[in-house]
Amino acid sequence: MKRFVCMLGLLTATTALHAQLSTVGGNISLWGNADELTFSFAPEVEFELTEHWELAVGAGVTTVTDLNFKTTTVLGEASVGVAYIIWGNEWVEVAVAAEGGITYNRLVQGAEIGLVPELRFTPCEHLELGLSLGMLGTEYNRAEGWSGGLVLSSNTAGIHVAYKF
């Protein structure tokens, strides 16, 4: 009986979330500094909770290459975020997202959590383009430890492309 109730609850929750699916897309970013070049591709699914609130869940891949192109590290990514749309019309939305995520390869290599400003454009009915740059929050890097403040990284600077339902 417990299994049946759990399965029924899971089915109901899945159906409710599916009915409010708003976009399927992802982020593409390229970032470099004095030591390395980072490329990130992270598909994402967004659910519209209300007119102003959205929930996003994503997973992706990041490659980090030193500038001599001798060492490349491939990392997996997992993220979850909640966005609040501050202002929007038919063509443009301004939003702030509270995001958290981890990067890993066998072990957790890094984590970050913070606020990300986003600017989204809708040039046609089913296409959404977005820009994000910077994160006000904190970041953990396995090699360097914790850092805080305005964090700029490949995970927070990028282009968002999505199909809107």
C-alpha positions as CSV (number, residue, x, y, z in Angstrom):
1,M,0.0,0.0,0.0
2,K,2.8,2.4,0.8
3,R,4.4,1.7,-2.6
4,F,1.1,2.4,-4.3
5,V,0.6,5.8,-2.5
6,C,4.3,6.8,-3.2
7,M,3.9,5.9,-6.9
8,L,0.6,7.8,-7.1
9,G,2.2,10.8,-5.4
10,L,5.2,10.7,-7.8
11,L,2.9,10.4,-10.8
12,T,0.8,13.4,-9.6
13,A,3.9,15.5,-9.0
14,T,5.4,14.6,-12.4
15,T,2.1,15.4,-14.2
16,A,1.8,18.7,-12.4
17,L,5.4,19.7,-13.3
18,H,4.9,18.5,-16.9
19,A,1.9,20.7,-17.3
20,Q,3.9,23.8,-16.4
21,L,7.0,23.1,-18.4
22,S,7.9,26.4,-19.9
23,T,11.3,26.1,-21.7
24,V,13.9,23.5,-22.8
25,G,17.3,24.9,-23.6
26,G,20.7,25.4,-22.1
27,N,23.7,27.5,-21.5
28,I,26.9,27.7,-23.6
29,S,29.9,29.5,-22.2
30,L,33.5,30.1,-23.0
31,W,35.8,31.6,-20.4
32,G,39.5,32.2,-20.0
33,N,42.0,33.6,-17.6
34,A,45.8,33.7,-17.4
35,D,46.1,29.9,-16.7
36,E,43.3,28.1,-18.4
37,L,40.5,28.1,-21.0
38,T,37.0,26.8,-20.0
39,F,34.2,25.7,-22.2
40,S,30.8,24.7,-20.8
41,F,27.6,23.2,-22.3
42,A,24.7,22.7,-19.9
43,P,21.2,21.7,-21.1
44,E,18.4,22.9,-18.8
45,V,14.7,22.5,-18.3
46,E,12.6,25.3,-16.8
47,F,9.2,25.1,-15.1
48,E,7.0,28.1,-14.7
49,L,5.7,28.1,-11.1
50,T,3.8,31.4,-11.3
51,E,3.8,34.5,-13.6
52,H,7.0,35.7,-11.9
53,W,8.7,32.5,-10.6
54,E,10.6,29.8,-12.5
55,L,12.4,26.7,-11.4
56,A,15.4,25.4,-13.5
57,V,17.2,22.1,-13.4
58,G,20.2,21.3,-15.5
59,A,23.2,19.0,-16.1
60,G,26.1,19.5,-18.4
61,V,29.8,19.1,-19.2
62,T,32.7,21.5,-18.7
63,T,36.2,21.1,-20.2
64,V,39.1,22.9,-18.6
65,T,42.3,23.2,-20.7
66,D,45.6,24.8,-19.7
67,L,46.9,27.4,-22.1
68,N,49.6,25.1,-23.4
69,F,46.9,22.7,-24.5
70,K,48.7,19.9,-22.7
71,T,46.2,19.0,-20.0
72,T,42.4,18.9,-20.4
73,T,40.0,18.0,-17.6
74,V,36.4,17.1,-18.2
75,L,34.0,17.8,-15.4
76,G,30.3,17.0,-15.0
77,E,27.9,19.7,-13.8
78,A,24.6,19.6,-12.0
79,S,22.6,22.7,-11.1
80,V,19.3,23.9,-9.7
81,G,18.0,27.5,-9.6
82,V,15.0,29.6,-8.9
83,A,14.4,32.8,-11.0
84,Y,12.3,35.8,-10.2
85,I,11.2,37.9,-13.2
86,I,11.5,41.5,-12.1
87,W,10.1,43.0,-15.3
88,G,9.0,41.8,-18.6
89,N,7.0,42.3,-21.7
90,E,6.4,40.4,-25.0
91,W,10.1,40.9,-26.1
92,V,12.3,41.3,-23.1
93,E,12.5,40.0,-19.5
94,V,14.8,41.1,-16.7
95,A,15.3,38.4,-14.0
96,V,17.4,37.5,-11.0
97,A,18.2,33.9,-10.4
98,A,19.3,32.2,-7.2
99,E,21.4,29.3,-8.4
100,G,23.5,26.5,-6.9
101,G,25.5,23.9,-8.6
102,I,28.4,21.5,-8.4
103,T,31.1,20.3,-10.7
104,Y,32.6,16.8,-10.4
105,N,34.8,14.0,-11.8
106,R,34.7,11.1,-9.5
107,L,34.9,13.6,-6.6
108,V,33.3,17.0,-6.1
109,Q,35.7,19.5,-7.7
110,G,33.8,22.7,-7.0
111,A,30.5,24.2,-5.9
112,E,28.9,27.6,-6.1
113,I,25.8,29.4,-4.9
114,G,24.6,32.9,-5.4
115,L,22.5,35.4,-7.3
116,V,22.8,35.8,-11.1
117,P,21.3,38.7,-13.1
118,E,19.8,37.7,-16.4
119,L,18.5,39.5,-19.5
120,R,16.3,37.5,-21.8
121,F,15.1,38.3,-25.3
122,T,12.2,36.6,-27.2
123,P,12.7,37.5,-30.9
124,C,9.9,35.2,-31.9
125,E,7.2,33.1,-30.3
126,H,9.1,30.0,-29.4
127,L,12.8,31.2,-29.1
128,E,14.3,32.7,-26.0
129,L,17.9,34.1,-25.9
130,G,19.5,35.1,-22.6
131,L,22.7,36.7,-21.3
132,S,24.1,36.3,-17.8
133,L,27.4,37.7,-16.5
134,G,28.6,37.4,-13.0
135,M,27.4,36.0,-9.8
136,L,27.1,37.6,-6.4
137,G,27.8,34.7,-4.1
138,T,30.4,32.2,-3.0
139,E,32.4,29.6,-4.8
140,Y,34.3,26.5,-3.6
141,N,37.2,25.2,-5.7
142,R,38.9,21.9,-4.5
143,A,42.3,23.4,-5.2
144,E,41.8,26.9,-3.8
145,G,39.1,26.5,-1.2
146,W,36.2,29.0,-0.6
147,S,35.9,32.5,-2.1
148,G,33.1,35.0,-1.9
149,G,32.0,38.3,-3.4
150,L,31.4,38.9,-7.1
151,V,32.4,35.6,-8.7
152,L,33.0,35.5,-12.5
153,S,33.3,32.0,-13.9
154,S,32.4,30.0,-17.0
155,N,29.3,28.8,-15.1
156,T,27.9,32.4,-14.6
157,A,29.0,34.1,-17.8
158,G,27.3,32.7,-20.9
159,I,24.5,32.6,-23.5
160,H,21.2,30.9,-22.8
161,V,19.2,29.5,-25.8
162,A,15.9,27.9,-25.2
163,Y,12.7,26.7,-26.9
164,K,9.6,28.1,-25.3
165,F,6.4,26.1,-25.1
